[in-house]
Amino acid sequence: MVQAFVLSATAQPVNMKVWPNGIPGSKQASDYTENTIDRKDGVLRVEKVTDPEISVYLPKKEKANGMAVLIIPGGGYGIVAIDHEGHAVAKWLNEQGIAGIVLKYRLPSDKIMEDKSIGPLQDAQEALRIVRRNAASWKINPKKIGVMGFSAGGHLASTLSTHYMEKVYNVSDTTSARPDFSLLIYPVITFDATFTHMGSRNNLIGEKPTEAQVKRFSNELQINAQTPPAFLVHSGDDKTVPVKNSISYYTALQQNNIPSELHIFQKGGHGYGLGRGNGTENSWPALCLNWLKTL
């Protein structure tokens, strides 16, 4: 039975379990429990997620434009940077009249998953479906639901954008998991060892993956004519995730005639969320909004 939730537009999100009736392919591990880390840098992180949730932020009715974005924070598939790449982004989207839905997803682990390589994708597919199932009650246009991902969250967002048809669990209905657009911010795209982020790759598919596994999750190789339009942001001096990740995805989108836009900033490094300091990379939120208007 499909659940429908009626939410009010407030500053406080409503948290919902992604899998209220049981997590597919899960295993129990008593020594694996969720933990929130608040380090001196002020960036809130969550690790060892066992029960994924979405936090739903709806804009004020007078501002709402019917658009929604599923937000996937980064963290190298080792933690979830839930605040500056999650909740802060949802609040910013609300100011623009856009619903923001933050996904706290399970991180790949053999302890709690039968197949850790698909655990995060299961959560992302179902989260997108939850948003679409509830589109009417949340005053969202079901054809204007996108995904945004940062860093390794960008890998998961691009995986959702290219593997939305892949059956990684038994779906209760025919609701599509295809995002209508994707916003990829300094994303991990490839698992090609020459320019991937090895921490993300090792965490998701292990240190000795097969060639087929590497290809499957190198999302620049999975683009086709049905892949959603994409907006990409990267900095040329990113030492964590090489800019070639975004370039490779953009190039493949262009080869398939998919509407897309790529912004490469001279500086900025990695992990800046909505922006920090006075660098040109701070202009990406405004550029993103302008691109969304073209859709």
C-alpha positions as CSV (number, residue, x, y, z in Angstrom):
1,M,0.0,0.0,0.0
2,V,1.4,3.4,-1.0
3,Q,1.7,5.8,1.9
4,A,0.6,9.5,1.4
5,F,1.8,12.2,3.7
6,V,0.3,15.7,4.0
7,L,2.9,18.2,5.2
8,S,2.8,21.8,6.1
9,A,5.3,24.3,4.8
10,T,7.4,25.2,7.9
11,A,11.1,25.9,8.6
12,Q,11.3,22.5,10.3
13,P,11.5,19.4,8.1
14,V,9.3,16.3,8.5
15,N,11.5,13.2,8.7
16,M,10.3,10.0,7.1
17,K,11.7,6.5,7.0
18,V,12.7,5.4,3.5
19,W,11.8,1.7,4.3
20,P,9.1,1.7,7.0
21,N,8.2,-1.9,6.1
22,G,11.7,-3.3,6.1
23,I,15.0,-2.7,4.3
24,P,15.6,-5.0,1.3
25,G,18.8,-7.0,1.4
26,S,19.6,-5.9,4.9
27,K,21.5,-7.8,7.6
28,Q,21.5,-7.3,11.4
29,A,24.7,-6.2,13.2
30,S,24.5,-5.3,16.8
31,D,27.9,-3.5,16.8
32,Y,26.9,-1.3,13.9
33,T,24.9,1.8,15.1
34,E,24.4,5.2,13.7
35,N,26.6,8.0,15.0
36,T,26.6,11.7,14.6
37,I,30.0,13.5,14.5
38,D,30.3,17.2,15.3
39,R,34.0,18.2,14.6
40,K,35.7,21.4,15.3
41,D,35.2,22.6,11.7
42,G,31.5,22.8,12.4
43,V,30.5,20.4,9.7
44,L,28.0,17.8,11.0
45,R,28.6,14.3,9.8
46,V,26.6,11.1,10.2
47,E,28.2,7.6,10.0
48,K,26.9,4.0,10.1
49,V,23.4,4.8,9.0
50,T,21.2,1.7,9.4
51,D,17.7,3.2,8.9
52,P,17.7,5.7,6.0
53,E,15.4,8.7,6.2
54,I,14.4,11.7,4.1
55,S,13.9,15.1,5.6
56,V,11.2,17.0,3.7
57,Y,11.4,20.8,3.5
58,L,8.5,22.4,1.7
59,P,8.5,26.1,0.6
60,K,5.9,28.6,1.6
61,K,2.7,28.1,-0.5
62,E,3.0,31.6,-2.0
63,K,6.6,30.8,-3.2
64,A,6.1,27.2,-4.3
65,N,6.8,26.7,-8.1
66,G,6.1,22.9,-8.1
67,M,9.7,21.9,-8.4
68,A,11.4,19.4,-6.0
69,V,15.0,18.3,-5.5
70,L,16.2,15.1,-3.8
71,I,19.5,16.2,-2.1
72,I,22.3,13.6,-1.6
73,P,25.2,14.8,0.6
74,G,28.7,13.6,0.0
75,G,31.3,12.0,2.3
76,G,33.2,9.4,0.2
77,Y,30.6,6.7,1.0
78,G,32.1,6.7,4.5
79,I,30.1,9.4,6.1
80,V,27.2,11.7,5.2
81,A,27.9,15.4,5.3
82,I,24.3,16.0,6.3
83,D,24.3,19.7,7.1
84,H,26.3,21.9,4.7
85,E,25.5,19.6,1.7
86,G,22.1,18.6,3.0
87,H,19.9,20.6,5.3
88,A,21.5,24.0,4.4
89,V,20.8,23.3,0.7
90,A,17.2,22.3,1.4
91,K,16.6,25.6,3.2
92,W,18.2,27.5,0.3
93,L,16.0,25.7,-2.2
94,N,12.9,26.6,-0.1
95,E,13.8,30.3,-0.5
96,Q,13.6,29.8,-4.3
97,G,10.2,28.1,-4.1
98,I,11.6,24.6,-4.5
99,A,10.9,21.7,-2.2
100,G,14.1,20.2,-0.8
101,I,14.3,16.6,0.3
102,V,17.5,15.5,2.1
103,L,18.4,11.9,1.9
104,K,20.3,10.3,4.8
105,Y,21.3,7.1,3.1
106,R,23.0,3.9,4.2
107,L,26.7,3.8,3.6
108,P,28.1,0.6,1.9
109,S,28.9,-2.1,4.5
110,D,29.1,-5.8,4.3
111,K,28.0,-5.9,8.0
112,I,24.4,-4.6,7.2
113,M,24.0,-5.4,3.5
114,E,23.9,-8.5,1.4
115,D,25.3,-6.5,-1.5
116,K,26.9,-3.2,-0.4
117,S,27.4,-2.0,-3.9
118,I,23.6,-1.4,-4.4
119,G,22.6,-0.4,-0.9
120,P,22.9,3.4,-1.5
121,L,21.2,3.1,-4.9
122,Q,18.3,1.2,-3.3
123,D,17.8,4.1,-0.9
124,A,18.1,6.7,-3.6
125,Q,15.6,5.0,-6.0
126,E,13.0,4.5,-3.2
127,A,13.5,8.1,-1.9
128,L,12.8,9.5,-5.4
129,R,9.8,7.3,-5.7
130,I,8.5,8.5,-2.3
131,V,8.7,12.1,-3.5
132,R,6.8,11.2,-6.7
133,R,4.2,9.2,-4.9
134,N,3.5,12.2,-2.6
135,A,3.7,14.8,-5.3
136,A,0.0,15.7,-5.3
137,S,-0.2,16.2,-1.5
138,W,3.1,18.1,-1.4
139,K,2.0,20.4,-4.3
140,I,4.9,19.1,-6.4
141,N,4.8,18.6,-10.2
142,P,5.7,14.9,-10.7
143,K,7.5,15.9,-13.9
144,K,9.7,18.4,-12.1
145,I,11.5,16.2,-9.6
146,G,15.3,16.3,-9.8
147,V,18.3,15.0,-7.8
148,M,21.3,17.0,-6.5
149,G,24.5,15.3,-5.3
150,F,27.7,16.6,-3.8
151,S,31.0,14.7,-4.2
152,A,30.3,11.0,-3.5
153,G,26.7,12.1,-3.2
154,G,27.2,13.2,-6.8
155,H,28.2,9.7,-7.7
156,L,25.0,8.4,-6.1
157,A,23.0,11.1,-7.9
158,S,24.6,10.3,-11.2
159,T,24.1,6.5,-10.5
160,L,20.4,7.2,-9.9
161,S,20.3,9.2,-13.1
162,T,21.8,6.4,-15.2
163,H,20.6,3.3,-13.3
164,Y,17.0,4.4,-12.4
165,M,15.6,1.4,-14.4
166,E,17.9,-1.1,-12.8
167,K,16.0,-3.5,-10.5
168,V,17.9,-3.5,-7.2
169,Y,14.8,-4.3,-5.1
170,N,11.2,-5.4,-5.5
171,V,9.2,-2.2,-6.1
172,S,5.7,-2.1,-4.8
173,D,4.2,-0.1,-7.7
174,T,5.1,1.4,-11.1
175,T,6.3,4.7,-9.8
176,S,9.4,5.8,-11.8
177,A,12.7,6.5,-10.0
178,R,14.0,8.6,-13.0
179,P,15.0,12.1,-11.9
180,D,13.8,14.8,-14.3
181,F,17.1,16.6,-14.0
182,S,20.3,16.2,-12.1
183,L,22.5,18.8,-10.4
184,L,26.0,17.4,-9.8
185,I,28.3,19.5,-7.6
186,Y,32.0,18.5,-7.6
187,P,30.8,14.9,-8.2
188,V,32.6,11.6,-8.3
189,I,31.5,10.2,-11.6
190,T,33.9,7.5,-12.6
191,F,35.5,4.4,-11.0
192,D,38.3,4.5,-13.5
193,A,41.4,4.3,-11.3
194,T,43.2,7.0,-13.3
195,F,40.9,9.8,-12.2
196,T,38.4,8.5,-9.6
197,H,38.2,9.3,-5.9
198,M,39.6,6.0,-4.7
199,G,38.1,6.2,-1.2
200,S,34.6,6.3,-2.7
201,R,35.4,3.5,-5.1
202,N,36.9,1.3,-2.4
203,N,34.0,1.8,-0.1
204,L,31.4,1.0,-2.6
205,I,32.9,-1.9,-4.6
206,G,35.9,-2.9,-2.6
207,E,39.6,-2.7,-3.2
208,K,39.7,-5.5,-5.8
209,P,36.6,-5.0,-8.0
210,T,36.0,-6.8,-11.2
211,E,36.3,-4.9,-14.5
212,A,32.5,-5.3,-14.8
213,Q,31.9,-3.6,-11.4
214,V,34.2,-0.7,-12.4
215,K,32.4,-0.2,-15.6
216,R,28.9,-0.5,-14.1
217,F,29.6,2.3,-11.6
218,S,31.5,4.5,-14.0
219,N,28.5,6.6,-14.9
220,E,30.0,8.4,-17.8
221,L,29.8,5.0,-19.6
222,Q,26.1,4.5,-18.7
223,I,24.6,7.6,-20.4
224,N,22.1,7.1,-23.1
225,A,19.3,9.2,-24.8
226,Q,17.0,8.8,-21.8
227,T,19.5,10.2,-19.3
228,P,18.2,13.3,-17.5
229,P,19.5,16.8,-18.3
230,A,22.4,17.8,-16.0
231,F,24.0,20.9,-14.5
232,L,27.6,20.3,-13.3
233,V,30.0,22.3,-11.1
234,H,33.6,21.7,-10.4
235,S,36.8,23.5,-9.6
236,G,40.0,23.1,-11.6
237,D,42.1,22.9,-8.5
238,D,40.0,20.1,-6.9
239,K,42.7,17.7,-5.4
240,T,40.1,15.3,-4.0
241,V,37.9,14.6,-7.0
242,P,39.6,15.5,-10.3
243,V,37.7,17.9,-12.5
244,K,37.9,15.2,-15.3
245,N,35.0,13.5,-13.5
246,S,32.6,16.3,-14.5
247,I,34.2,16.8,-17.9
248,S,33.7,13.1,-18.8
249,Y,30.0,13.1,-17.8
250,Y,29.4,16.3,-19.6
251,T,31.1,15.0,-22.7
252,A,29.0,11.9,-22.7
253,L,25.8,13.9,-22.3
254,Q,26.8,16.0,-25.3
255,Q,27.4,12.9,-27.4
256,N,23.9,11.8,-26.6
257,N,22.3,15.3,-27.2
258,I,21.2,15.6,-23.6
259,P,20.7,19.3,-22.5
260,S,23.6,20.0,-20.1
261,E,25.7,22.7,-18.7
262,L,29.2,22.5,-17.0
263,H,30.9,25.3,-15.0
264,I,34.6,24.9,-14.1
265,F,36.0,27.4,-11.7
266,Q,39.6,28.3,-11.5
267,K,39.8,27.7,-7.8
268,G,37.6,26.5,-4.9
269,G,39.0,23.1,-4.1
270,H,36.5,20.6,-2.8
271,G,33.6,20.4,-0.4
272,Y,32.4,24.0,-0.4
273,G,28.7,23.3,-0.4
274,L,26.7,26.5,-1.2
275,G,30.0,28.5,-1.1
276,R,32.6,29.8,1.2
277,G,35.0,32.8,1.1
278,N,35.0,35.1,-1.8
279,G,35.9,32.8,-4.7
280,T,34.1,32.7,-8.0
281,E,32.9,29.2,-7.2
282,N,30.4,30.8,-4.9
283,S,28.4,31.9,-8.0
284,W,27.3,28.4,-8.7
285,P,23.9,28.6,-6.8
286,A,22.8,31.5,-8.9
287,L,24.0,29.9,-12.1
288,C,22.1,26.7,-11.1
289,L,18.9,28.6,-10.6
290,N,19.2,30.3,-14.0
291,W,19.7,26.8,-15.6
292,L,16.7,25.4,-13.9
293,K,14.6,28.2,-15.4
294,T,15.6,27.0,-18.9
295,L,14.0,23.6,-18.2
